[in-house]
C-alpha cells in the first residue's frame, strides 16, 4: 500500500518483540515479514496439525469426485492434508479438472495453485463471509465438497445450503495444541521471562489455544502485552475472553496483520 507505515519506515518495528502464534509450518512467512521491519520475533505455535479421527468420509469423497461441481478449501493446512491424501490414494490432480475451486484467502489459493489446481474464486478478505459474498448464487443447484478442519464454524455450509447447494463437509485434518509449547510459555511468561510487546493472532483457534496454554502452564496473561488480530472473527474471539485487540488487519491477511502490528507499536 502506498504511503503505508511499511513503505515509510522499513525498520518500523526495531526494538520491539512480537509473538507469532501460528502453526509451526506456517509461522515462517509472518515471522520473516516482521523481522524485515526490525522486530524480534518469538514463535510459540498454538496449533499443530494431526490426521482426522477417520479418513473414511474424505476417502469416499475423493473416490467419487465426479459427483461434485465445486471444491472449497478453507485453509492452507487443509490443502496440504488433501494433497497428502491424494498421493496416498493414487488420485491424480487431473480428476479435479471438471471442478470449480474456491479458496478462503490468498494463502489457501496459493497452496491450491502449488497443488496444480486452478482457483476460480478467492474473496478479497480472509473471512468466510467474504467467500460467501464472492460465490454469490454460483453454487445454486450444485454439489459442493468442503474439505476443512474437524472442528470449524458452520457459516459456509449452512449458507450454501440455504442458497440451494448440496454440501458434503469432510474432515481433512484436525488441530491440536503442540505439547512443547507449554514449556515455551513457562519460559517466556513465567518468573524472569520478558513478555513480548504484542501478540499476533491469525484465527480464533490461535486465541483459544494460546489462552489454554497459559492456563496449563500456570501463568497469567501479561497486562502489558497487547493483542493484534488478523480480522473481525478473531477480534470477536479475543473480546469473548475479555482481551480487547488494539487493532486488526485491514485487509484481513498477513500484510494487513503486519501493518496492524506497526500501528499498534507506532
KAZIWO-V937877 format. One record per residue. N is the residue number from 1. RES is the residue in one small letter. PSI is psi in degrees with one decimal (none if undefined). NEAR is the number of other C-alpha atoms within 8 Angstrom. Layout:
[[N	RES	PSI	NEAR] [N	RES	PSI	NEAR]]
This chain:
[[1	x	128.9	4] [2	x	133.4	4] [3	x	7.3	7] [4	x	164.8	8] [5	x	-31.0	10] [6	x	-33.8	11] [7	x	-24.0	9] [8	x	-29.6	7] [9	x	105.5	7] [10	x	2.5	9] [11	x	40.4	8] [12	x	-19.3	11] [13	x	16.8	12] [14	x	134.0	9] [15	x	0.6	7] [16	x	147.7	11] [17	x	129.7	11] [18	x	133.0	13] [19	x	130.0	13] [20	x	123.8	15] [21	x	9.9	16] [22	x	167.3	14] [23	x	148.7	11] [24	x	-43.0	11] [25	x	-9.0	5] [26	x	-10.4	8] [27	x	-28.6	13] [28	x	-44.6	8] [29	x	-45.9	7] [30	x	-44.1	11] [31	x	-41.1	11] [32	x	-41.9	8] [33	x	-39.8	9] [34	x	-42.8	13] [35	x	-34.0	10] [36	x	-22.1	9] [37	x	11.0	12] [38	x	1.2	13] [39	x	149.5	13] [40	x	124.9	11] [41	x	131.7	11] [42	x	120.3	9] [43	x	118.8	11] [44	x	99.5	12] [45	x	125.0	14] [46	x	-6.2	14] [47	x	132.0	15] [48	x	156.3	11] [49	x	129.4	10] [50	x	159.9	8] [51	x	154.9	8] [52	x	166.6	10] [53	x	-32.6	5] [54	x	142.0	6] [55	x	3.0	9] [56	x	-50.2	6] [57	x	-40.6	9] [58	x	-46.8	11] [59	x	-38.6	9] [60	x	-42.8	8] [61	x	-43.6	9] [62	x	-24.2	9] [63	x	-7.1	7] [64	x	46.3	8] [65	x	-23.2	9] [66	x	-18.6	6] [67	x	-8.9	6] [68	x	151.2	12] [69	x	-21.5	11] [70	x	146.2	13] [71	x	129.5	13] [72	x	128.4	12] [73	x	134.4	15] [74	x	-3.2	11] [75	x	157.4	12] [76	x	-33.4	12] [77	x	-41.7	8] [78	x	-38.9	14] [79	x	-43.5	13] [80	x	-45.1	9] [81	x	-39.2	10] [82	x	-45.0	10] [83	x	-41.1	9] [84	x	-40.7	8] [85	x	-37.9	8] [86	x	-43.9	11] [87	x	-42.5	9] [88	x	-38.1	7] [89	x	-10.5	7] [90	x	25.1	6] [91	x	127.6	10] [92	x	154.8	8] [93	x	-27.8	9] [94	x	-24.0	5] [95	x	-13.7	8] [96	x	1.7	9] [97	x	-31.3	7] [98	x	-9.6	7] [99	x	144.0	9] [100	x	139.3	9] [101	x	134.0	13] [102	x	144.3	13] [103	x	140.9	16] [104	x	97.8	16] [105	x	156.8	15] [106	x	-35.1	10] [107	x	-40.2	8] [108	x	-41.8	14] [109	x	-42.0	14] [110	x	-40.4	8] [111	x	-38.5	11] [112	x	-41.1	13] [113	x	-41.7	10] [114	x	-26.8	7] [115	x	-17.1	9] [116	x	14.4	7] [117	x	135.5	11] [118	x	132.4	7] [119	x	123.5	12] [120	x	-32.5	7] [121	x	123.5	10] [122	x	122.4	13] [123	x	164.2	12] [124	x	-23.7	7] [125	x	147.8	10] [126	x	64.7	13] [127	x	152.4	11] [128	x	-39.9	9] [129	x	-35.1	8] [130	x	-37.9	11] [131	x	-43.3	15] [132	x	-39.1	11] [133	x	-41.5	8] [134	x	-34.9	9] [135	x	-35.1	9] [136	x	-130.6	7] [137	x	16.8	6] [138	x	-24.3	5] [139	x	0.2	14] [140	x	124.6	9] [141	x	5.6	7] [142	x	158.0	11] [143	x	128.4	13] [144	x	133.0	14] [145	x	117.9	13] [146	x	107.5	12] [147	x	124.1	15] [148	x	-173.1	14] [149	x	156.4	11] [150	x	-33.9	11] [151	x	116.4	5] [152	x	163.4	6] [153	x	147.8	5] [154	x	18.2	6] [155	x	-47.6	8] [156	x	-56.6	10] [157	x	-37.7	10] [158	x	-44.7	8] [159	x	-38.8	9] [160	x	-39.5	14] [161	x	-37.4	10] [162	x	-25.1	7] [163	x	6.7	9] [164	x	12.3	10] [165	x	153.3	13] [166	x	120.3	10] [167	x	123.1	11] [168	x	114.5	8] [169	x	121.5	9] [170	x	144.5	11] [171	x	117.3	13] [172	x	-24.6	15] [173	x	173.2	14] [174	x	154.1	13] [175	x	142.1	10] [176	x	163.7	8] [177	x	121.2	10] [178	x	130.5	10] [179	x	-36.0	5] [180	x	-9.6	6] [181	x	-26.6	12] [182	x	-44.1	12] [183	x	-41.2	8] [184	x	-40.0	9] [185	x	-46.1	13] [186	x	-38.7	12] [187	x	-43.0	9] [188	x	-35.9	10] [189	x	-5.5	14] [190	x	-173.9	9] [191	x	132.1	5] [192	x	-8.9	6] [193	x	165.3	8] [194	x	102.2	6] [195	x	147.6	8] [196	x	160.5	11] [197	x	-35.5	11] [198	x	142.6	14] [199	x	131.2	13] [200	x	139.3	14] [201	x	129.4	15] [202	x	-0.7	11] [203	x	165.0	10] [204	x	-34.5	11] [205	x	-36.7	7] [206	x	-34.4	13] [207	x	-54.9	12] [208	x	-45.8	9] [209	x	-36.2	11] [210	x	-44.8	10] [211	x	-34.5	9] [212	x	-39.6	8] [213	x	-41.3	12] [214	x	-45.4	14] [215	x	-43.1	9] [216	x	-34.8	8] [217	x	-13.0	10] [218	x	29.9	7] [219	x	154.6	10] [220	x	154.0	7] [221	x	125.9	8] [222	x	129.6	7] [223	x	-26.2	5] [224	x	-17.9	5] [225	x	120.5	11] [226	x	155.4	10] [227	x	136.0	13] [228	x	130.4	17] [229	x	150.5	17] [230	x	-24.2	18] [231	x	-176.4	15] [232	x	-33.3	8] [233	x	-44.8	9] [234	x	-39.3	14] [235	x	-40.6	13] [236	x	-39.8	8] [237	x	-42.5	11] [238	x	-45.2	13] [239	x	-34.7	10] [240	x	-26.9	7] [241	x	9.2	6] [242	x	24.6	6] [243	x	103.9	8] [244	x	119.5	8] [245	x	141.7	12] [246	x	-27.1	8] [247	x	170.5	11] [248	x	161.4	15] [249	x	141.4	17] [250	x	97.7	10] [251	x	170.4	10] [252	x	65.1	13] [253	x	-174.5	14] [254	x	-39.8	9] [255	x	-43.1	8] [256	x	-35.9	13] [257	x	-40.1	17] [258	x	-43.5	12] [259	x	-33.8	12] [260	x	-39.3	14] [261	x	-39.9	12] [262	x	-44.4	12] [263	x	-40.7	9] [264	x	-31.8	10] [265	x	4.1	8] [266	x	none	6]]
